[in-house]
Amino acid sequence: MRTAFYISDGTAITSEVFGHALLSLFPTEFEHQTISFVETIEKAHIAKEKINRACARSGEPALVFHTFVNNDIREIIDSCDGVIYNFLEHFVAPLEQELQLTAKPKAHRTHSIHENSYDYRIEAVNYALANDDGSIITNYEDADVILVGVSRSGKTPSSLYLALQYGIKAANYPFTDEDMEELTLPPFLKAHKKKLFGLTIDAQRLMDIREGRMSNSRYASARQCRMEVREVEKLYKKEKIPFVNTTKFSVEEITAKILSETGLQRYKY
Amino acid sequence: MRTAFYISDGTAITSEVFGHALLSLFPTEFEHQTISFVETIEKAHIAKEKINRACARSGEPALVFHTFVNNDIREIIDSCDGVIYNFLEHFVAPLEQELQLTAKPKAHRTHSIHENSYDYRIEAVNYALANDDGSIITNYEDADVILVGVSRSGKTPSSLYLALQYGIKAANYPFTDEDMEELTLPPFLKAHKKKLFGLTIDAQRLMDIREGRMSNSRYASARQCRMEVREVEKLYKKEKIPFVNTTKFSVEEITAKILSETGLQRYKY
């Protein structure tokens, strides 16, 4: 199997995203290897040897996705036996011309601490944890968004992702069995209705997830799951709460939909 | 101010990473706008109008970073008044030639649910939450890594990021004031010594963070912070626990260092 390398002087997250986006277009498998923090000539030589060994092993040149800005290090990597894909070089010159500015390459540009954004994100994580699963219902004044939905519809991972990735303070509140008969919005949610965003999920998928946690329970029964999903969706429609069905979506997609529909301000871009 | 647009038929995360990596090289400010889930001709026209309005407003062409694979939609976006940067087009043909394969563009490639990886990540988030802050010390058998460090050195955000981003199960355990006199590894950590990874932080930064939470407390005092940091670093060295100083690092950098030093297997790439 061919190896795909993602290499950078920083986290290599940009190289990974760049490489994955391209390789996902091809119907074949790769072995993935990330080499991060290649900040010195010495580390560049070690990385190069690693690439060369992978090429020798598979008998095919490895694919090397990188974003180096330091020329000395870049040249060492570029001299390996793999095929180099460096997406910066294709775009920097056209952008320089369009902006009438000279690029100022510096290491650790993209995924390092930027002023402000770091504190926002940590604060948002603390907020999401403190206001997870309806544990406190008196902090909603500070929420940027309040995710609502039945148990196991994706609220907690979505709240945490919004916090970690975008610095958005997301509380979440579960509608439980006790709420279900004649489901209405409790007053502490009604007071922040504009912040509400609903999650829903197909009853069958909900059953599967709950079954994995509490096998053969009423909580995981077909009847209960169908009823809860029906009730919350009725509520969302009645109260005009925007909502998304999470069944087929990753946490990236769920949160991108939330951002897109609410126009929430991000503290990190 | 010029507007930078990040557009895609999916989450637009790839377009964002691509655009940010480039724009971060230029010493100027941009207004950022993401338009995700442009999946129809109609939505493409709406996006195009939005771009054109931004161009008219600022008097300069907007920068448009996109990754469309559907030609009909791409052509509409490409016909806007902005300048188009499409990173796929530069790399697909060379990759096709190298791989001797034809690219099979499909929408929602990169940040959608892939088999397995989704369940791993949700399970890892649940694990991180259940095993946060030393709340349970009997589950370490299941941990991929156990982060240790003093209170507020970055353990919780790092654990959650490892879970959400990579599907890695990270527990975390805090060394508290009571542990500090003659700090040694408690037996339940010693039993999993190979899984331990230490976080440390500059005492001054620790003081600032703790001061924000419990002003004028012993917990936030210079003396206490210095002592705690000194003790844990001594322990890491004595026990040969790998560690990273988180003071100047983002959560992406901290976790990339953990991955790089431990060689932990990721469940999502």
Interface residues (C-beta under 8 A of the other chain):
Chain A: R2 G10 T11 A12 I13 T14 E16 V17 F18 H20 A21 L22 L23 S24 L25 F26 P27 T28 H32 T34 I35 S36 F37 P61 L63 T67 V69 V83 Y85 F87 L88 H90 F91 V92 P94 L95 E98 L99 L101 A103 K104 P105 K106 H108 R109 T110 H111 S112 I113 Y118 R121 I122 V125 L129 D132 T156 P157 L160 Y161 L164 K248 F249 S250 V251 E252 E253 A256 K257 L259 S260 Y269
Chain B: R2 G10 T11 A12 I13 T14 E16 V17 F18 H20 A21 L22 L23 S24 L25 F26 P27 T28 H32 T34 I35 S36 F37 P61 L63 T67 V69 V83 Y85 F87 L88 H90 F91 V92 P94 L95 E98 L99 L101 A103 K104 P105 K106 H108 R109 T110 H111 S112 I113 Y118 R121 I122 V125 L129 D132 T156 P157 L160 Y161 L164 K248 F249 S250 V251 E252 E253 A256 K257 L259 S260 Y269
